[in-house]
Amino acid sequence: MHHSYIIQGAAQEDEDEDDRKVPLFRRYETQGVIRQISFYLSGEIGAPIHYTDLLYTLRSTSESDIIFLHLNTQGGNFDTGLQIINNIAASPAHVITILEARAYSMGALIFLAGDELIVHDTCQLMFHNYSSALIGKGNEQQAQVMASGKWFEKVMRHVCMPFLSAEELERIFRGEDIWLDTDDIRRRLHRIQQGLPTTAPHKPRAKKSE
């Protein structure tokens, strides 16, 4: 007599037991290291060679890294500032620019280039036209002025809008300085987040009736 049903029953019980031991889902977890790196731009912005550590860090970080760029500067070298701005744009990291006192001229542009902008309570930004020293013959100086002016205007429009309006940029190109304190800066950043213009549109004055 064969008792195959006993063997089959035992096998079925073993399978049921295995099903109860194996979970219906599995949880896996990985932990990465988030690096937070801080740089302080204090004082005048000098020649590009002095900022290679900052530039290399911006390029070599990963998407999980955070770079804090603390600003307290009166501005300085245009070429250096533009190189910093371009490397911020190309950086995989999340770059947070922090206005800690003042950022004038090129310092103001670097502040606006951050992925996230933080402003302390008593700070200032100042935007103005560029200044330069010219050498060479008159026609060479004239060509340099034309080329530098177009370059500067292109950079300003790319970096500063919509924080500054087109009308404000034209005022800067004509030689006017624009000063903003913490309240002005925060108000503009809030309006940008809401998709609103940062300045009220200019309304022409109504003509008086005769």
C-alpha positions as CSV (number, residue, x, y, z in Angstrom):
1,M,0.0,0.0,0.0
2,H,1.3,3.4,-1.0
3,H,0.8,6.4,1.3
4,S,1.6,9.0,-1.2
5,Y,-1.1,11.3,0.2
6,I,0.8,11.6,3.4
7,I,3.9,12.8,1.6
8,Q,1.9,15.3,-0.5
9,G,0.3,16.6,2.6
10,A,3.6,17.2,4.3
11,A,5.0,18.9,1.2
12,Q,1.9,21.2,1.1
13,E,2.4,22.1,4.8
14,D,6.1,22.9,4.1
15,E,5.1,25.2,1.2
16,D,2.5,27.0,3.5
17,E,5.1,27.4,6.2
18,D,7.6,28.9,3.6
19,D,4.9,31.4,2.4
20,R,4.3,32.5,6.0
21,K,8.1,33.1,6.5
22,V,8.6,35.1,3.3
23,P,7.4,38.7,3.7
24,L,5.1,40.1,1.0
25,F,7.4,43.1,0.5
26,R,11.0,43.9,1.2
27,R,12.5,47.2,2.4
28,Y,15.9,48.5,1.2
29,E,17.6,51.6,2.4
30,T,20.7,53.4,1.2
31,Q,22.3,56.4,3.0
32,G,24.3,59.0,1.2
33,V,26.6,61.6,2.6
34,I,25.5,65.2,2.0
35,R,28.4,67.6,2.0
36,Q,27.9,71.2,3.0
37,I,30.7,73.5,1.9
38,S,31.0,77.2,2.8
39,F,32.9,79.9,1.1
40,Y,33.2,83.5,2.2
41,L,33.7,86.3,-0.3
42,S,34.8,89.2,1.9
43,G,36.3,92.4,0.6
44,E,37.2,93.3,-3.0
45,I,36.9,90.6,-5.6
46,G,40.4,90.1,-7.1
47,A,42.0,88.3,-10.0
48,P,40.6,84.9,-11.1
49,I,43.7,83.0,-10.0
50,H,42.8,83.6,-6.3
51,Y,39.4,81.7,-6.7
52,T,40.5,78.4,-8.3
53,D,39.5,76.5,-5.1
54,L,36.0,77.9,-5.3
55,L,35.7,77.3,-9.0
56,Y,37.0,73.7,-8.8
57,T,34.7,72.9,-6.0
58,L,31.7,74.2,-7.9
59,R,32.5,72.0,-10.8
60,S,33.5,68.9,-8.9
61,T,30.6,68.5,-6.5
62,S,27.6,66.2,-6.8
63,E,23.9,66.8,-6.9
64,S,23.6,66.0,-3.2
65,D,26.1,68.6,-2.2
66,I,25.2,72.1,-0.9
67,I,27.5,75.1,-1.3
68,F,27.0,78.2,0.8
69,L,28.5,81.4,-0.7
70,H,28.6,84.1,2.0
71,L,28.8,87.6,0.5
72,N,30.1,90.8,2.0
73,T,31.9,92.6,-0.8
74,Q,32.1,95.9,-2.6
75,G,32.6,94.2,-5.9
76,G,35.7,94.1,-8.0
77,N,37.1,92.2,-11.0
78,F,34.4,91.7,-13.6
79,D,36.1,88.7,-15.3
80,T,36.4,86.9,-11.9
81,G,32.8,87.5,-11.0
82,L,31.5,86.3,-14.4
83,Q,33.6,83.2,-14.1
84,I,32.1,82.5,-10.7
85,I,28.6,83.1,-12.0
86,N,29.2,80.7,-15.0
87,N,30.5,78.0,-12.6
88,I,27.5,78.4,-10.3
89,A,25.3,77.8,-13.3
90,A,27.2,74.7,-14.3
91,S,27.6,73.3,-10.8
92,P,25.7,70.0,-10.0
93,A,25.4,71.2,-6.4
94,H,22.7,73.3,-4.9
95,V,24.4,76.8,-4.5
96,I,23.0,79.1,-1.8
97,T,24.1,82.7,-1.9
98,I,23.8,84.5,1.4
99,L,23.9,88.3,1.6
100,E,25.4,89.0,5.0
101,A,26.1,92.8,4.8
102,R,26.6,94.3,1.4
103,A,27.1,93.2,-2.2
104,Y,27.9,96.0,-4.6
105,S,28.5,95.9,-8.3
106,M,29.8,92.4,-9.3
107,G,29.0,91.2,-5.8
108,A,25.3,91.9,-6.4
109,L,25.4,89.9,-9.6
110,I,27.0,86.9,-7.9
111,F,24.3,87.1,-5.2
112,L,21.6,86.9,-7.9
113,A,23.3,83.9,-9.5
114,G,22.5,81.5,-6.6
115,D,20.0,78.6,-6.8
116,E,18.6,79.9,-3.5
117,L,19.0,83.4,-2.1
118,I,19.1,84.3,1.6
119,V,19.2,87.9,2.9
120,H,20.0,88.9,6.5
121,D,18.0,91.7,8.1
122,T,20.3,94.7,7.5
123,C,21.9,94.4,4.1
124,Q,22.4,96.3,0.9
125,L,22.7,95.6,-2.9
126,M,24.0,98.1,-5.3
127,F,24.0,97.9,-9.1
128,H,25.9,100.3,-11.4
129,N,27.6,100.5,-14.8
130,Y,31.1,99.1,-15.2
131,S,34.3,101.1,-15.2
132,S,37.5,100.3,-17.0
133,A,40.9,101.7,-18.1
134,L,41.7,101.9,-21.8
135,I,45.0,101.7,-23.6
136,G,45.9,101.9,-27.2
137,K,45.2,104.1,-30.2
138,G,41.9,106.1,-30.3
139,N,40.2,103.8,-32.8
140,E,41.2,100.8,-30.7
141,Q,39.8,102.4,-27.5
142,Q,36.6,103.2,-29.3
143,A,36.2,99.6,-30.5
144,Q,37.0,98.3,-27.0
145,V,34.3,100.6,-25.5
146,M,31.7,99.4,-28.0
147,A,32.6,95.7,-27.4
148,S,32.8,96.0,-23.6
149,G,29.5,97.9,-23.4
150,K,27.6,95.3,-25.4
151,W,29.2,92.5,-23.3
152,F,28.3,94.2,-20.1
153,E,24.7,94.9,-21.1
154,K,24.3,91.2,-22.2
155,V,25.6,90.0,-18.8
156,M,23.3,92.4,-16.9
157,R,20.2,91.3,-18.8
158,H,21.0,87.6,-18.4
159,V,21.8,87.8,-14.6
160,C,19.7,90.6,-13.3
161,M,16.3,90.1,-15.0
162,P,13.7,89.7,-13.7
163,F,15.0,90.9,-10.3
164,L,15.7,94.3,-12.0
165,S,13.3,95.6,-14.6
166,A,14.2,96.5,-18.1
167,E,13.7,100.2,-17.3
168,E,16.0,99.9,-14.3
169,L,18.7,98.3,-16.5
170,E,18.4,101.2,-18.9
171,R,18.9,103.6,-16.1
172,I,22.1,101.7,-15.1
173,F,23.4,101.7,-18.6
174,R,22.9,105.5,-18.6
175,G,25.1,105.8,-15.5
176,E,22.6,105.7,-12.6
177,D,23.3,103.6,-9.4
178,I,20.5,101.5,-8.0
179,W,20.5,100.8,-4.2
180,L,18.3,98.2,-2.5
181,D,18.0,97.4,1.2
182,T,16.8,94.1,2.8
183,D,13.1,95.0,2.6
184,D,13.4,95.9,-1.1
185,I,15.3,92.7,-1.9
186,R,12.9,90.4,0.0
187,R,9.9,92.1,-1.6
188,R,11.3,91.5,-5.1
189,L,12.2,87.9,-4.4
190,H,8.7,87.3,-3.1
191,R,7.1,88.8,-6.2
192,I,9.3,86.7,-8.4
193,Q,8.2,83.5,-6.6
194,Q,4.6,84.6,-7.3
195,G,5.3,85.2,-10.9
196,L,4.8,89.0,-10.6
197,P,6.9,91.8,-11.9
198,T,9.3,93.1,-9.3
199,T,8.4,96.8,-10.0
200,A,5.1,98.5,-10.7
201,P,4.7,99.4,-14.4
202,H,5.3,103.1,-15.1
203,K,2.1,105.0,-15.7
204,P,2.3,108.1,-17.8
205,R,0.9,111.2,-16.2
206,A,-2.5,112.2,-17.4
207,K,-2.5,115.4,-19.4
208,K,-4.3,118.3,-17.7
209,S,-7.4,119.4,-19.5
210,E,-7.3,123.0,-20.8
